[in-house]
Amino acid sequence: MLIQDKLAWDNNLEKNLAFLQTLGVDCVALELPDRPGANPAVDCSTPAAATAFFSKAKATVAAHGMELRTVLATSGFEEVKRGLPGRDEKIAWLQNAVQAMGTVGIPILAYNFKLLNSKLLRSAPTQGRGTSTYISFDYAEYLKKPAPPVTPPVSEAQVRDNLHYFLKAQIPACEKAGVRMALHPDDPPVPLGTPALAGAAHVVSSLDDYQRIFDLVPSPSNGMLFCQGCVTEMKGVDVYDAIRKMGGMNKIVMVHFRNVRGEFPHFQETFVDNGDVDMFRAMQAYRDAGFKGPFSLDHSPMFPGAEVANQAFVIGYLRALIQAVYR
Ligand SMILES: [Mn+2]
């Protein structure tokens, strides 16, 4: 079963690859820059340029005994999400990326349709275990100090249309390339009937939303990034049932393996071992659904004074669970 962690294509690449290899990570998710051209080393201006970049990236990761398995297009691409001028160029850029990923053999493109960075949609951090703090959300507290609204305003119907427009263009390119798209939920997932936070329309906030999105463009390439944290925060959702349901339809392309306490309208992002989710039971549900990975790291509380300790902690915990369950 594959454990995956993410990596930025920057100056610390070699050092970070060596660290991940030492921890026993199997595969790597590469972060694309926010905007085309932002990092000149990542050139997807043509399929040939994209292929040259991704084959080099794949070889660099392979030289450290791991596989480049995922590309993250999770921030930026606002024109696509908001339907602004320039979206077709951005989509063309992503299509070049996907075509190259197919050529080189990188099977997953992870993305989201969040209009605002989740960090803005939070209340103050709360006390965690020991000297740690937990990223937290309390709706009443959030409303006292809300994020600046999305401008220009965009309606939920428009954002749904934008997602549909994107999928209609992108999924056929993915099918051709043998790449699967993994859509991350809204963070936080906002229940039906609750006004959008800061006007950021929420169209990926429930399992029904996912079903609607799968039905818009039916394809094995139209899949889900099962963020276990966000799904647990969905009001009234039983996370084990959700794993069985989504996994049973073969829609889970990758997992964000993390734990939380509570659900909307108040939750905390906890260490893996002290949230509400029984991680052993969750791992059994993934196994029973036939999911083989990658299990990816996601936000986890930091250990003050030990910057990378949380990565080592989560990977060790994850490896132990995999060894206990997948046998
Ligand atoms: Mn996540």
Residues whose N, C-alpha, C, O or C-beta is under 5 A from the ligand:
A	BS01	MN	C227 H256 D298
